[in-house]
Amino acid sequence: MSDVELRHLATMAAVADEGSFGRAAVRLGYTQSTVSQQIAALERAVGGAVFDRPGGPKRVRITPLGAVVLTHGRELLAKSQAMAAAVDRFKAGDGRVDIGTFQSVSNVILPLLVRGLRDEHPDCDIRLFEEETDRPQVHELDLTFFDGRVDGDVEHRKLLDDPYLLVARRGAFPGGPVRLARLDGAPMVAHPPICDQARMEQALARRGVRPHIVCRTAGNETVLSMVRAGMGSAILPRLAVHSADVGSDASLSVHELEPAPPPREIFLLWQAHRTHSPLAARAIEMAVEIAGRIAERG
């Protein structure tokens, strides 16, 4: 049975449908001798005749063995056609892509990326996995957004620098930039010390600036709510500030910092040596384009 080929089954189906080797040859674009050779090869593979050949103008008749072979053969041909169609759709950019993300990217970059991919490939399957972690599971996903470099068997593409801004209750600081030294000992609401938050706090400490952290929370909205409530100010990446539309909040003010701490770096990561699907490759291209537009707007 290992010698049965799809082309033999396709020829058998054509003979069964047309009732003769000659008409099957015309349908398939073969010579009649080629049809006969393929049916003979199929019969050798299954160990018996699949057609009775009465000769003359009479239709060929399928044998009991042939009926079994034809039933399963049509199923195999249908699966083969379905696979070919699925491969064509995959090559055209459909299929599935799994993307890891974190909240400010989810709020600013991902909506544009998802919309762009769906506009180009309406039937694509996009799965998003949001997590705040120091150790992204790059090997489990096609692509991962992360605010830092990752060691190991990982490739990356830097998307943009995301500078830090100070968010405070309006009137807490004069308008314009705020000197970092003014934050030493000042009450502050902050994210947990993971991902780039820890690096930012270490950069402040190297300058002798150690704010008094009065609240830590992972949610950007909760950070801003606590700032509004008067618990303290917050140092947030620009993406987080813009995604929350802080500029339109009359109760808050946004200030640049002098000297500016090193910006948060946002990368797109994937497992090294991975062969990307066309959809994942397009997602990388689109993420770079979107990040470039965001960086230009500032």
Order of alpha helices (4+ residues) and beta strands (2+ residues): alpha-alpha-alpha-beta-beta-alpha-beta-alpha-beta-beta-beta-beta-beta-beta-alpha-beta-alpha-beta-alpha-beta-beta-beta-alpha
